[in-house]
Amino acid sequence: MLNTIKINVIVILTVLFFAPIYSQEQSQKYREGELLAKFEENINVRNVLSEIKFREMNFEIIQYFPHLGIWHLKFDESKRSTTEVLSHFRSDKRVFAAQFNHFVTLRSKSSSEPNDEFFDQQWNLNNTGQTGGTPGADISALDAWKYTTGNNGLTALGDEIVVAVIDDGFDLNHEDLNFTSTTYNAYIDSEDPRDIPVASHGTHVSGIIGAIGNNTTGIAGVMWNTKILPIAGASLLETTVIAAYDYVLGLRKEYNNTNGQQGKFIVATNSSFGVDFGDPDNLELWCAAYDSLGVHGILNVVATMNLYVNVDEVGDVPTTCPSPYLISVTNTDHNDILTAAYGLTTIDLGATWRIFVSDEQCKIGTRTKS
């Protein structure tokens, strides 16, 4: 079995970003550079549009609807924004009413199911019992996708969402993934993409987070097209882990300090390694790293160990680290049955996932089952 973290960061991202993305999509459903307007009676519309305050916008009459008295107007939006022009119209006493030219949604019954080749196997997104499991034991992705599929990886304010995946390696040329041009190998402190090892495990995790959806290829990520920052750092040595998190924090701090001109808008990290039965008191610097990342805007999602034990009692790092910026995740199967460690106090979520590559391909790294 693969690690327990395959889908967990997606669950968190769904909660974090669907609200602001939905807000943006709802407020931008009109065509830029166009207005619909109705003027008071006996007003010569062409004379109004030729006046100095309107002339610079190069108004063009696209269509006139004589029975309703509505004018469809187009203008040069490079001169003034559509919102600004609408405000001018509404403040003019000669204008009876003015509004955007809104896009209209066809309200026929439609499906939010993507056409990706292997989507019907992704029971974690839409469980119909196709793998012998319990229908509905999934994250209800189809319901969420009716509102948004990730807005092409942007927040409501236009920031490019980046998820840093710290894993064994990545196929940077994968056709179904959007990796950032920035890469990092924490083993050798290198940003050269040629130093990123090719491995199935990190590629698979990245796909579940943000594989391109509805492109007839591969699978669909929960947030379609999300940018993935690939970091090779799933190490047996703690210093490599620290190096990976330190690099992520540096990029986010740079982004914050330059108002988005440099660095990366990293909103979450995803990792699938740890110290079985670890005591947070003995690994306090590792645990403290999540606080440092969190105060700069980064949520951290981590997998617990693949043993059926109570980590509240036996310990585990990082899942028992006492950080408010840490989401600790265990694993559940297609019947919603727990298959890994648990803990009433320290484990936050049970995550569902789906295997698409063999265990042999994914044996590199830690926190995997065979």
For each residue, the residues with C-beta under 8 A, 3 or more apart:
1: 306 331 339 355 359 368 369 370
2: 6 201 204 353 355 359 362 368 369
3: 6 201 205 272 303 306 331 365 367 368 369
4: 8 272 303 304 306 329 330 331 340 351 353 367
5: 8 9 205 270 271 272 301 302 303 329 351 367
6: 2 3 124 204 205 208 351 353 354
7: 10 11 124 139 208 222 351 352 353 354
8: 4 5 11 12 270 301 303 327 329 349 351
9: 5 12 13 163 209 268 270 301
10: 7 13 14 139 208 209 221 222 223
11: 7 8 14 15 139 222 349 351
12: 8 9 15 16 268 299 301 327 349
13: 9 10 16 17 161 163 209 222 223 226 267 268
14: 10 11 17 18 139 144 222 223
15: 11 12 18
16: 12 13 19 267 268 299
17: 13 14 20 21 150 155 161 223 267
18: 14 15 21 22 144 147 148
19: 16 22 23
20: 17 23 24 155 156 157
21: 17 18 24 25 148 150 151 154 155 156
22: 18 19 25 26 147 148
23: 19 20 26 27 156
24: 20 21 27 28 151 154 155 156 157
25: 21 22 28 29 147 148 151
26: 22 23 29
27: 23 24
28: 24 25
29: 25 26 102 103
30: 34 82 100 101 102 103
31: 34 100 101 102 103
32: 77 82
33: 74 75 76 77 82
34: 30 31 62 72 73 74 75 82 100 101
35: 72 73 75 82 85 86 89 98 99 100 101
36: 70 71 72 73 98 99 100 101
37: 70 71 73 89 95 97 98 99
38: 68 69 70 71 95 96 97 98
39: 43 45 48 69 71 94 95 96
40: 43 93 94 95 96
41:
42:
43: 39 40 48 94
44: 47 48
45: 39 48 49 61 71
46: 49 50 61
47: 44 50 51
48: 39 43 44 45 51 54 92 94
49: 45 46 54 55 59 61 73
50: 46 47 54 55
51: 47 48 54 55
52: 55 56
53: 56 88
54: 48 49 50 51 57 59 88
55: 49 50 51 52 58 59
56: 52 53 79
57: 54 75 76 79 80 85
58: 55 75 76 79
59: 49 54 55 73 74 75
60: 73 74 75
61: 45 46 49 64 71 72 73 74
62: 34 72 73 74
63: 71 72
64: 61 70 71 72
65: 68 69 70 71 72
66: 69
67:
68: 38 65
69: 38 39 65 66
70: 36 37 38 64 65
71: 36 37 38 39 45 61 63 64 65
72: 34 35 36 61 62 63 64 65 101
73: 34 35 36 37 49 59 60 61 62
74: 33 34 59 60 61 62
75: 33 34 35 57 58 59 60 79 80 85
76: 33 57 58 79
77: 32 33 80 81 82 85
78:
79: 56 57 58 75 76
80: 57 75 77 84 85 88
81: 77 84 85
82: 30 32 33 34 35 77 85 86 100
83: 86 87
84: 80 81 87 88
85: 35 57 75 77 80 81 82 88 89
86: 35 82 83 89 90 98 99 100
87: 83 84 90 91
88: 53 54 80 84 85 91 92
89: 35 37 85 86 92 95 98
90: 86 87 95 98
91: 87 88
92: 48 88 89 95
93: 40
94: 39 40 43 48
95: 37 38 39 40 89 90 92 98
96: 38 39 40
97: 37 38
98: 35 36 37 38 86 89 90 95
99: 35 36 37 86 102
100: 30 31 34 35 36 82 86
101: 30 31 34 35 36 72
102: 29 30 31 99
103: 29 30 31
104:
105:
106: 110
107:
108:
109:
110: 106
111: 142
112: 142 143 145 146 149
113: 119 126 142
114: 119 145 149 213 214 220 224
115: 119 214 215 216
116: 119 211 213 214 215 216 217 218 219 220
117: 216 217 218 219
118: 121 122 218 219 356
119: 113 114 115 116 122 125 126 219 220
120: 130
121: 118 130 131 219 354 356
122: 118 119 125 126 219 220 354
123: 126 127 128 130 131 133 137 138 334 352 354
124: 6 7 127 138 139 208 334 352 353 354
125: 119 122 138 139 141 142 220 222 354
126: 113 119 122 123 138 141 142
127: 123 124 130 131 133 134 135 136 137 138 334 352
128: 123 135
129: 132 133 134 135
130: 120 121 123 127 133
131: 121 123 127 334
132: 129 334
133: 123 127 129 130 137 333 334 335
134: 127 129 137 334 335 336
135: 127 128 129
136: 127
137: 123 127 133 134 332 334 335 336 352
138: 123 124 125 126 127 141 352
139: 7 10 11 14 124 125 144 222 352
140: 143 144
141: 125 126 138 144 145 220 222
142: 111 112 113 125 126 145 146
143: 112 140 146
144: 14 18 139 140 141 147 148 222
145: 112 114 141 142 148 149
146: 112 142 143
147: 18 22 25 144
148: 18 21 22 25 144 145 151
149: 112 114 145 213 214 223 224
150: 17 21 153 161 210 213 221 222 223 224 225 226
151: 21 24 25 148 154 155
152: 224 225
153: 150 160 161 178 210 223 224 225 226 227
154: 21 24 151 158 159 160 161
155: 17 20 21 24 151 158 159 161 265
156: 20 21 23 24
157: 20 24
158: 154 155
159: 154 155 260 265
160: 153 154 227 264 265
161: 13 17 150 153 154 155 223 226 227 265 267
162: 180 226 227 228 229 264 265 266 267
163: 9 13 209 210 226 227 228 229 266 267 268 269 270
164: 228 229 231 248 266 268 269 270 298
165: 170 202 205 206 209 228 229 230 231 269 270 271
166: 186 231 233 234 241 244 245 248 269 270 271 273
167: 170 199 201 202 205 206 230 231 232 233 234 270 271 272 365
168: 197 199 201 202 232 234 364 365
169: 196 197 198 199 201 202 203 232 364
170: 165 167 174 179 196 197 198 199 202 203 206 228 230 232
171: 174 177 198 199 200 203
172: 179 183 193 196 198 230
173:
174: 170 171 177 179 203 206 207
175: 217 218
176: 207 211 212 215 217 218 219
177: 171 174 203 206 207 210 211 212 228
178: 153 210 212 225 226 227 228
179: 170 172 174 183 206 227 228 229 230
180: 162 183 227 228 229 230 264
181: 193
182: 191 229 251 264
183: 172 179 180 191 192 193 195 196 229 230 231
184: 190 191 229 230 231 232 233 244 247
185: 188 189 190 191 192 195 196 197 231 232 233
186: 166 189 231 232 233 235 240 241 243 244 247
187: 232 233 235 240
188: 185 195
189: 185 186 243
190: 184 185 195
191: 182 183 184 185
192: 183 185 195
193: 172 181 183 196
194:
195: 183 185 188 190 192 232
196: 169 170 172 183 185 193 230 232
197: 168 169 170 185 232
198: 169 170 171 172
199: 167 168 169 170 171 202 203 364 365
200: 171 203 204 357 361 362 364
201: 2 3 167 168 169 204 205 234 272 361 362 364 365 368
202: 165 167 168 169 170 199 205 206 230 232 234 365
203: 169 170 171 174 177 199 200 206 207
204: 2 6 200 201 207 208 356 357 362
205: 3 5 6 165 167 201 202 208 209 270 272
206: 165 167 170 174 177 179 202 203 209 210 211 228 230
207: 174 176 177 203 204 210 211 218 219 221 356
208: 6 7 10 124 204 205 211 219 221 222 353 354
209: 9 10 13 163 165 205 206 221 222 223 226 228 270
210: 150 153 163 177 178 206 207 221 222 223 224 225 226 227 228
211: 116 176 177 206 207 208 218 219 220 221 224
212: 176 177 178 215 217 218 220 221 224 225
213: 114 116 149 150 220 221 224 225
214: 114 115 116 149 220 224
215: 115 116 176 212
216: 115 116 117
217: 116 117 175 176 212
218: 116 117 118 175 176 207 211 212
219: 116 117 118 119 121 122 176 207 208 211 356
220: 114 116 119 122 125 141 211 212 213 214 224
221: 10 150 207 208 209 210 211 212 213 224 225 226
222: 7 10 11 13 14 125 139 141 144 150 208 209 210
223: 10 13 14 17 149 150 153 161 209 210 226
224: 114 149 150 152 153 210 211 212 213 214 220 221
225: 150 152 153 178 210 212 213 221
226: 13 150 153 161 162 163 178 209 210 221 223
227: 153 160 161 162 163 178 179 180 210
228: 162 163 164 165 170 177 178 179 180 206 209 210
229: 162 163 164 165 179 180 182 183 184 248 251 264 266
230: 165 167 170 172 179 180 183 184 196 202 206
231: 164 165 166 167 183 184 185 186 244 247 248
232: 167 168 169 170 184 185 186 187 195 196 197 202
233: 166 167 184 185 186 187 240 241 243 244
234: 166 167 168 201 202 271 272 273 364 365 366
235: 186 187 238 240 241 273
236: 366
237: 240 241
238: 235 241 242 275 283 286
239: 242 243
240: 186 187 233 235 237 243 244
241: 166 186 233 235 237 238 244 245 271 273 286
242: 238 239 245 246 285 286 289
243: 186 189 233 239 240 246 247
244: 166 184 186 231 233 240 241 247 248
245: 166 241 242 248 249 269 289 293
246: 242 243 249 250 289
247: 184 186 231 243 244 250 251
248: 164 166 229 231 244 245 251 252 266 269 293 298
249: 245 246 252 253 289 292 293 296 298
250: 246 247 253 254 263
251: 182 229 247 248 254 255 263 264 266
252: 248 249 255 256 263 264 265 266 293 296 297 298
253: 249 250 256 257 263 296
254: 250 251 257 258 262 263 264
255: 251 252 258 260 262 263 264 265 266
256: 252 253 263 296 297
257: 253 254 263
258: 254 255 261 262 263
259:
260: 159 255 263 265
261: 258
262: 254 255 258
263: 250 251 252 253 254 255 256 257 258 260
264: 160 162 180 182 229 251 252 254 255
265: 155 159 160 161 162 252 255 260
266: 162 163 164 229 248 251 252 255 269 297 298
267: 13 16 17 161 162 163 297 298 299
268: 9 12 13 16 163 164 298 299 300 301
269: 163 164 165 166 245 248 266 293 298 299 300 301
270: 5 8 9 163 164 165 166 167 205 209 301
271: 5 165 166 167 234 241 300 301 302 303 318
272: 3 4 5 167 201 205 234 302 303 365 366 367 368
273: 166 234 235 241 303 365 366 367
274: 278 302 303 304 305 316 317 318 319 366 367
275: 238 278 283 316 317
276: 305 307 316
277: 305 314 315 316
278: 274 275 282 283 315 316 317 318 320
279: 282 283 315 317
280: 283 284 287 315 317 320 321 322
281: 284
282: 278 279
283: 238 275 278 279 280 286 287 317 318 321
284: 280 281 287 288
285: 242 288 289
286: 238 241 242 283 289 317 318 321
287: 280 283 284 290 291 317 318 321 322 323
288: 284 285 291 292 323
289: 242 245 246 249 285 286 292 293
290: 287 293 294 300 318 321 323 325 326
291: 287 288 294 295 323 324 325
292: 249 288 289 295 296
293: 245 248 249 252 269 289 290 296 298 300 325
294: 290 291 297 298 299 300 323 324 325 326
295: 291 292 325
296: 249 252 253 256 292 293
297: 252 256 266 267 294
298: 164 248 249 252 266 267 268 269 293 294 325
299: 12 16 267 268 269 294 325 327
300: 268 269 271 290 293 294 318 323 325 326 327
301: 5 8 9 12 268 269 270 271 326 327 329
302: 5 271 272 274 318 319 326 327 328 329
303: 3 4 5 8 271 272 273 274 319 329 330 331 367
304: 4 274 311 316 319 328 329 330 340 341 342 343 347
305: 274 276 277 309 311 316 319 340 341 367
306: 1 3 4 331 340 341 367 368 369
307: 276 340 341
308: 338 339 340 341 342
309: 305 313 314 341 342
310: 313 314 341 342 343
311: 304 305 314 315 316 319 320 341 342 343 346 347
312: 320 343 344 345 346
313: 309 310 343
314: 277 309 310 311
315: 277 278 279 280 311 320
316: 274 275 276 277 278 304 305 311 319 320 341 343 346
317: 274 275 278 279 280 283 286 287 320 321
318: 271 274 278 283 286 287 290 300 302 321 326 328
319: 274 302 303 304 305 311 316 326 328 329 341 343 346 347
320: 278 280 311 312 315 316 317 328 343 346
321: 280 283 286 287 290 317 318 326
322: 280 287
323: 287 288 290 291 294 300 326
324: 291 294
325: 290 291 293 294 295 298 299 300
326: 290 294 300 301 302 318 319 321 323
327: 8 12 299 300 301 302 348 349
328: 302 304 318 319 320 343 346 347 348 349
329: 4 5 8 301 302 303 304 319 347 348 349 350 351
330: 4 303 304 338 339 340 341 342 347 349 350 351
331: 1 3 4 303 306 338 339 340 350 351 353
332: 137 336 337 338 339 350 351 352
333: 133 336 337 339 352
334: 123 124 127 131 132 133 134 137 352
335: 133 134 137
336: 134 137 332 333 350 352
337: 332 333
338: 308 330 331 332 342 350
339: 1 308 330 331 332 333
340: 4 304 305 306 307 308 330 331
341: 304 305 306 307 308 309 310 311 316 319 330 347
342: 304 308 309 310 311 330 338 347
343: 304 310 311 312 313 316 319 320 328 346 347
344: 312 347
345: 312
346: 311 312 316 319 320 328 343
347: 304 311 319 328 329 330 341 342 343 344 350
348: 327 328 329
349: 8 11 12 327 328 329 330
350: 329 330 331 332 336 338 347
351: 4 5 6 7 8 11 329 330 331 332
352: 7 123 124 127 137 138 139 332 333 334 336
353: 2 4 6 7 124 208 331
354: 6 7 121 122 123 124 125 208
355: 1 2 359
356: 118 121 204 207 219
357: 200 204 361 362
358: 361 362
359: 1 2 355 362 363 368 369 370
360: 363
361: 200 201 357 358
362: 2 200 201 204 357 358 359 365 368
363: 359 360 368 370
364: 168 169 199 200 201 234
365: 3 167 168 199 201 202 234 272 273 362 368
366: 234 236 272 273 274
367: 3 4 5 272 273 274 303 305 306
368: 1 2 3 201 272 306 359 362 363 365
369: 1 2 3 306 359
370: 1 359 363
